[in-house]
Amino acid sequence: MTSYNELGEVYEWLISDAKLGPVEFAASFDDVLGLLPSDAHVLDCSCGTGQLAVGLAGRGMEVVATDASDVMIRRAQELALEFEARVRTLRAAWEELPDHFDDGTFDVVFCVGNSLHHAEGAGGRLAALDSMARLLRRGGRLVLTSRTWERVRAKGSRLDIGDRLVRRNGRDAVVIYRWEIAPGWEDEHHIEIAIAQLDGGGSVIVRSELLSCWPYRYNELAAELRQVGLRAEMSTFNLEAENYTVAASKV
Ligand SMILES: C[S@@+](CC[C@H](N)C(=O)[O-])C[C@H]1O[C@@H](n2cnc3c(N)ncnc32)[C@H](O)[C@@H]1O
């Protein structure tokens, strides 16, 4: 079960230094954002703690931030308050989005930061992508980032223990990923993430969560995008890289 309600409380330890600030997070999408009017209607449909949504609102865009996790939504609201950013937030899973927004509402939908693999199998992924595509206006773009699952699966089950302490809010932590790679691509996989915070007195406080995920090959994703009426315009897919970005426009 993937709730992110436990990890949501300590999620900043999982965000890289380079993307921790809303301005910097949004700037990592400058290529795509440069093509948009400054008052574009944007949806971040797995907003996490809200860095991207708040960064986009800071550029003058009209931003909606949604996520399936209550804790993530609360944290995104807190970040928006802190930065005095106008962001509408809503707790909704991808497949629930069409209940809340008319078709064709948004110029861009973002689904970034290793989120889509939480959709349950090929059926769940197609339903999620279909929801995102419906909410785009014709010519609007879906911007998606993904782990390169071809690489992740090739490495097999393992324990990755961070080789540097991560410091956030004045506290250091070790970040640990336990990868449970199932035999078949279509099987449920697991990633257990633990954030082991060190307090000054020598105690270690651990927050962890077991996340379910369903990997996909790049070619499958490309076919699924076409199936929901999106045409890939840009892709950084490369088997040598950990992650890739795809931008696809609604035909
Ligand atoms: C790895 S986090 C990425 C968060 C953020 N986009 C970022 O880049 O920091 C994955 C996010 O996907 C959300 N998520 C998982 N399943 C979801 C679903 N079915 N519908 C909407 N959001 C979902 C989680 O709650 C979590 O906030």
The ligand as an SDF file (V2000), in Angstrom:
LIG
                    3D

 27 29  0  0  0  0  0  0  0  0999 V2000
    7.9920   10.2820   -5.2090 C   0  0  0  0  0  0  0  0  0  0  0  0
    6.6830   11.3410   -4.7800 S   0  0  0  0  0  0  0  0  0  0  0  0
    6.9480   12.7190   -5.8990 C   0  0  0  0  0  0  0  0  0  0  0  0
    6.3900   14.0130   -5.3670 C   0  0  0  0  0  0  0  0  0  0  0  0
    6.7270   15.2740   -6.1830 C   0  0  0  0  0  0  0  0  0  0  0  0
    6.1310   15.2290   -7.4940 N   0  0  0  0  0  0  0  0  0  0  0  0
    8.2150   15.4830   -6.2710 C   0  0  0  0  0  0  0  0  0  0  0  0
    8.7660   15.4390   -7.3760 O   0  0  0  0  0  0  0  0  0  0  0  0
    8.8460   15.7190   -5.2230 O   0  0  0  0  0  0  0  0  0  0  0  0
    5.2910   10.5100   -5.4950 C   0  0  0  0  0  0  0  0  0  0  0  0
    3.9860   11.1990   -5.2260 C   0  0  0  0  0  0  0  0  0  0  0  0
    2.9460   10.5380   -5.9540 O   0  0  0  0  0  0  0  0  0  0  0  0
    1.7910   10.5420   -5.1570 C   0  0  0  0  0  0  0  0  0  0  0  0
    0.8780    9.4760   -5.6180 N   0  0  0  0  0  0  0  0  0  0  0  0
    1.0260    8.1270   -5.4800 C   0  0  0  0  0  0  0  0  0  0  0  0
   -0.0300    7.4780   -5.9990 N   0  0  0  0  0  0  0  0  0  0  0  0
   -0.8650    8.4400   -6.4880 C   0  0  0  0  0  0  0  0  0  0  0  0
   -2.1370    8.4100   -7.1510 C   0  0  0  0  0  0  0  0  0  0  0  0
   -2.7510    7.2340   -7.4140 N   0  0  0  0  0  0  0  0  0  0  0  0
   -2.7200    9.5670   -7.5040 N   0  0  0  0  0  0  0  0  0  0  0  0
   -2.0980   10.7510   -7.2330 C   0  0  0  0  0  0  0  0  0  0  0  0
   -0.8900   10.8570   -6.6040 N   0  0  0  0  0  0  0  0  0  0  0  0
   -0.2860    9.7090   -6.2390 C   0  0  0  0  0  0  0  0  0  0  0  0
    2.3240   10.3090   -3.7590 C   0  0  0  0  0  0  0  0  0  0  0  0
    1.3970   10.6060   -2.7440 O   0  0  0  0  0  0  0  0  0  0  0  0
    3.5610   11.1810   -3.7670 C   0  0  0  0  0  0  0  0  0  0  0  0
    3.2920   12.4890   -3.3260 O   0  0  0  0  0  0  0  0  0  0  0  0
  1  2  1  0
  2  3  1  0
  2 10  1  0
  3  4  1  0
  4  5  1  0
  5  6  1  0
  5  7  1  0
  7  8  2  0
  7  9  1  0
 10 11  1  0
 11 12  1  0
 11 26  1  0
 12 13  1  0
 13 14  1  0
 13 24  1  0
 14 15  1  0
 14 23  1  0
 15 16  2  0
 16 17  1  0
 17 18  1  0
 17 23  2  0
 18 19  1  0
 18 20  2  0
 20 21  1  0
 21 22  2  0
 22 23  1  0
 24 25  1  0
 24 26  1  0
 26 27  1  0
M  CHG  2   2   1   9  -1
M  END
$$$$
